Amino acid sequence: MYAAACTGFMQNSRRFSNDFTTAVSSAFSSREMANEARPCPCDLGDRMEYGGLGLEVQIEHIGAYLVKPSAPSDKAIIVIQDIFGAVCPDLFVGKEPWSPSNDWSTFQEWFEEKNPTNINKEVDAVLRFLKEKCGAKHIGAVGFCWGGSSTHHLALKYPELKAGVSVYGIVREREDRYDLKFPTLFIFAENDHVIPLDQVSVLEAKLKEKCTVDHQVKIFPGQTHGFVHRKREDINPEDKPQILEARGDMLDWLNKYM
């Protein structure tokens, strides 16, 4: 399985993955414990000690990091970063990711320029690359935080994709936000002040009422925003079972529909 990612660069730090499982379960990191609270509890990534087996590629107007499978495959996953960037397709199109040291009063201005639903041009380029250069016929998407909202957006716009996992990300402003085009798993945290439970409850109810494709909304008790991509050293014993369960759910969903 190919893992294609939008290349969001971070202050002298790049994240590399040695396979897709590692990429989606641990390559997006945070310095917080799962039950700490901050304005946006994601953080800059760290360099993985094993290095990377992929390579940086140019896909039309954007850069990307591509991990090729060890055996021929017609499957591929697009991995979409959180607001702090990652080595995955560059949906920020070369613009600086957010930094925890930035002035949070300017966040809305930054966000408007990098709205997670304004990515069609970049996604179209990535899809062409995966189909034409990699021979991919079964393509899915996984996204975290900002990327989770992007994944929800893809589920509304790209019926050719086979599956998606949105990890604490949601599209709020569109009337058609419940009209999913491919099977989508939504993973949320119970104590997520970025996406309150009332919004999750509305999403779940409306999907049940209006959505015709398979979907699941799963809430993890006691967890906060960012818990699924916790770094190994930041996972406490109490939260570890739920973190591993969420990562397993993500991979099971992709395996089921791809």
Sequence and secondary structure as in RCSB ss.txt:
>XXXX:A:sequence
MYAAACTGFMQNSRRFSNDFTTAVSSAFSSREMANEARPCPCDLGDRMEYGGLGLEVQIEHIGAYLVKPSAPSDK
AIIVIQDIFGAVCPDLFVGKEPWSPSNDWSTFQEWFEEKNPTNINKEVDAVLRFLKEKCGAKHIGAVGFCWGGSS
THHLALKYPELKAGVSVYGIVREREDRYDLKFPTLFIFAENDHVIPLDQVSVLEAKLKEKCTVDHQVKIFPGQTH
GFVHRKREDINPEDKPQILEARGDMLDWLNKYM
>XXXX:A:secstr
 EEEEEE  BTTB    SSHHHHHHHSS  SS TT   SS        TT  S EEEEETTEEEEEE  SS  SE
EEEEE  TT  EEB TTTT     TTS GGGHHHHHHHT TT  HHHHHHHHHHHHHTS   EEEEEEETHHHHH
HHHHHHH TT  EEEEES    S TTTT  SS EEEEEETT SSS HHHHHHHHHHHHHH  S EEEEEETT  T
T TT  GGG  TTTHHHHHHHHHHHHHHHHHH 
